[in-house]
Amino acid sequence: MGWVMVGTGVALAGFYLLINNANGWNGPNKGEGMVEAGIAAIVLSTPLFVIAGANKRKGRLALKGEPLTSAITPYRNYYPAFSLSINL
């Protein structure tokens, strides 16, 4: 989520520069709120990166073979299964 906020902030600031560069920076600047919203998004992404770093090792997604036994066949088959574990 932090990268989404940073990307949004950079995109908003970049669009502001593109819009006003097309006008040659003459006259009133358009979309001044875009820069403020972009800077706010970049600043607000910092706590999201901190939280993500603290929780980075708590969840795990694994692909492993699970045994499948049935009454019809006497031997075990293994099938691939996704496993999600979250350590709280």
GIDADA-V985558 format. One record per residue. N is the residue number from 1. RES is the residue in three letters. SS is DSSP state (alpha for helix, beta for strand, coil for the rest). NEAR is the number of other ideal C-beta (glycine too) atoms within 12 Angstrom. D_LAST is the distance of its C-alpha to the last C-alpha in Angstrom with 1 decimal. Layout:
n->N res->RES ss->SS near->NEAR d_last->D_LAST
n->N res->RES ss->SS near->NEAR d_last->D_LAST
//
This chain:
n->1 res->MET ss->coil near->18 d_last->20.2
n->2 res->GLY ss->alpha near->23 d_last->21.6
n->3 res->TRP ss->alpha near->15 d_last->24.1
n->4 res->VAL ss->alpha near->17 d_last->25.3
n->5 res->MET ss->alpha near->25 d_last->26.0
n->6 res->VAL ss->alpha near->23 d_last->27.9
n->7 res->GLY ss->alpha near->17 d_last->29.8
n->8 res->THR ss->alpha near->24 d_last->30.8
n->9 res->GLY ss->alpha near->28 d_last->31.9
n->10 res->VAL ss->alpha near->22 d_last->34.0
n->11 res->ALA ss->alpha near->20 d_last->35.5
n->12 res->LEU ss->alpha near->26 d_last->36.5
n->13 res->ALA ss->alpha near->26 d_last->38.2
n->14 res->GLY ss->alpha near->19 d_last->39.8
n->15 res->PHE ss->alpha near->22 d_last->41.2
n->16 res->TYR ss->alpha near->26 d_last->42.7
n->17 res->LEU ss->alpha near->21 d_last->44.4
n->18 res->LEU ss->alpha near->16 d_last->45.7
n->19 res->ILE ss->alpha near->21 d_last->47.0
n->20 res->ASN ss->alpha near->21 d_last->48.9
n->21 res->ASN ss->alpha near->15 d_last->50.1
n->22 res->ALA ss->alpha near->15 d_last->51.8
n->23 res->ASN ss->coil near->15 d_last->53.7
n->24 res->GLY ss->coil near->9 d_last->54.7
n->25 res->TRP ss->coil near->14 d_last->53.1
n->26 res->ASN ss->coil near->10 d_last->56.2
n->27 res->GLY ss->coil near->9 d_last->56.1
n->28 res->PRO ss->coil near->10 d_last->53.1
n->29 res->ASN ss->coil near->18 d_last->49.7
n->30 res->LYS ss->coil near->19 d_last->47.8
n->31 res->GLY ss->coil near->22 d_last->44.1
n->32 res->GLU ss->alpha near->18 d_last->43.4
n->33 res->GLY ss->alpha near->16 d_last->40.3
n->34 res->MET ss->alpha near->25 d_last->38.8
n->35 res->VAL ss->alpha near->24 d_last->38.7
n->36 res->GLU ss->alpha near->16 d_last->37.1
n->37 res->ALA ss->alpha near->22 d_last->34.5
n->38 res->GLY ss->alpha near->27 d_last->33.9
n->39 res->ILE ss->alpha near->22 d_last->33.5
n->40 res->ALA ss->alpha near->19 d_last->31.2
n->41 res->ALA ss->alpha near->26 d_last->29.0
n->42 res->ILE ss->alpha near->27 d_last->28.9
n->43 res->VAL ss->alpha near->17 d_last->28.2
n->44 res->LEU ss->alpha near->21 d_last->25.4
n->45 res->SER ss->alpha near->24 d_last->23.7
n->46 res->THR ss->alpha near->19 d_last->23.1
n->47 res->PRO ss->alpha near->15 d_last->20.1
n->48 res->LEU ss->alpha near->22 d_last->18.6
n->49 res->PHE ss->alpha near->20 d_last->19.0
n->50 res->VAL ss->alpha near->14 d_last->17.5
n->51 res->ILE ss->alpha near->15 d_last->14.3
n->52 res->ALA ss->alpha near->19 d_last->14.3
n->53 res->GLY ss->alpha near->13 d_last->14.9
n->54 res->ALA ss->alpha near->11 d_last->12.0
n->55 res->ASN ss->coil near->17 d_last->9.5
n->56 res->LYS ss->coil near->13 d_last->11.9
n->57 res->ARG ss->coil near->11 d_last->10.4
n->58 res->LYS ss->coil near->15 d_last->6.9
n->59 res->GLY ss->beta near->14 d_last->8.7
n->60 res->ARG ss->beta near->15 d_last->11.7
n->61 res->LEU ss->beta near->12 d_last->14.8
n->62 res->ALA ss->beta near->13 d_last->17.4
n->63 res->LEU ss->beta near->12 d_last->20.8
n->64 res->LYS ss->beta near->15 d_last->22.0
n->65 res->GLY ss->beta near->14 d_last->24.8
n->66 res->GLU ss->beta near->15 d_last->24.2
n->67 res->PRO ss->beta near->13 d_last->27.2
n->68 res->LEU ss->beta near->15 d_last->29.3
n->69 res->THR ss->coil near->13 d_last->31.8
n->70 res->SER ss->coil near->11 d_last->34.5
n->71 res->ALA ss->coil near->6 d_last->37.5
n->72 res->ILE ss->coil near->8 d_last->39.9
n->73 res->THR ss->coil near->9 d_last->39.2
n->74 res->PRO ss->coil near->8 d_last->39.0
n->75 res->TYR ss->coil near->10 d_last->37.0
n->76 res->ARG ss->coil near->12 d_last->33.3
n->77 res->ASN ss->beta near->14 d_last->32.5
n->78 res->TYR ss->beta near->12 d_last->29.5
n->79 res->TYR ss->beta near->14 d_last->28.2
n->80 res->PRO ss->beta near->13 d_last->25.8
n->81 res->ALA ss->beta near->14 d_last->22.5
n->82 res->PHE ss->beta near->13 d_last->19.5
n->83 res->SER ss->beta near->14 d_last->16.1
n->84 res->LEU ss->beta near->13 d_last->12.9
n->85 res->SER ss->beta near->13 d_last->9.6
n->86 res->ILE ss->beta near->11 d_last->6.2
n->87 res->ASN ss->coil near->10 d_last->3.8
n->88 res->LEU ss->coil near->6 d_last->0.0
//
